Amino acid sequence: MEEIKMKKLVSLLLAVAMLLSLAACGSTSTATAKSTTAATAGSDSPVIAEDGDVTKADKDYRIGVFFKDSTSMFWRYVGEGCEAKAKELGVEFVEYSPSNYTDAAGQINMLEDAIASGIDAIAIAAIDSTAVVDTLVKAEDSGIPVIVFNTLIPDFEATGKQRTFIGLDNAAASEEVMERILKEHDYKANVVILEGTPATLQNNERCGTAKAVCDKYEGVKIIASQPTNANREQAMSVMENILQSTTDIDVVFAINDSVGLGAQQAIEAAGVTGIDIVGIDGTPDSVTSIMAGRAYKYSMDQGPFECGSAVIQAAVDAIEGRELEPVIRVGGTCVGADNAQAHMDKYYPDYQG
């Protein structure tokens, strides 16, 4: 009897051991699959099926896109471009936006949070092109590809880790709009420069170039150059203050459309005429102002939809190990009265104002 009981006990123990072994194997397999998927999403070597197609699981990428603020119309249009391309490719677009253009520390904190969350790729328009470098290097070293757009980050590019830059040639754009408007004034003009955030690279590229163009001509004088933090309300206030000092102004160069439109509000409220505004973005509010014959005369299109789409595509390409072109240009059309309607018809046909 004792022998039978012992045999039953041994059989039971063997059965339990076998079940535990199977459970352990299943648990290890699941953990490995999750780990592989996560590693794939953050590296240059995804798991690819025998037919060469990336499996659906491998396409569950989360792409973090870092804008400079959460309110400016330009970034809203970039976001729409991101959303459309993300939907097309079946990936997730996660937007990270500080409240304003000056919150460089906030943007870096968001980057750190995204890296810690296991984001699969990062695309960034840097507020501070110097302070952000170490965090971007950390991301790349962690296997998270980084796409730079809108604003160059020279020190990151110098590390050799930058995959691509997507955006407008800011210096060339600023030069073109300034040359166009100064030519219309026979190179004799009093100019106001409305800057963005002082000391930032984009501010230097755009406003520094505008100043350099003005300095070429003896009859052109810069009578004011003031920061607006790339904000419409601040730009309006700054322009109001300038107009209280003098209305002898011929041209206003605005770092972006939000600033240009703020300046336009101040000029019109003051009842001043004869001031021409030029800026960069090519968004519908500025273009409709151009069409209406208001103070806004030229805006250089940055192609926000195109930019957003290119950012998501580049991020997916980087995740999947494809080599990117060092520079991907978007926008670049100077919009004036002669082509404003065509621009609206092509890019903003449903715009309601």
Protein Blocks (a to p, Z undefined) as FASTA:
>chain_A
ZZmmmmmmmmmmmmmmmmmmmmmmmmmmmmmmmmmmmmmmmmcbdcddfkopacfklmmc
cdddddfbfkbmklmmmmmmmmmmmmmnopacdddddfbfklmmlmmmmmmmmmmnopab
dcdddfblmlmmmmmmmmmmnopacddehiacfklmmnopafbdcdddfklmmmmmmmmm
mmmnoopacdddddfbehiaklmmmmmmmmmmmmmpmkbccfbdcdehhpaklmmmmmmm
mmmmpccdfbdcdfblklmmmmmmmmmmnopghiacddehjpaklmmmmmnopablbdcd
ehlmlmmmmmmmmmmmmmnopacdfbdceehiacdfklmmmmmmmmmmmbgZZ
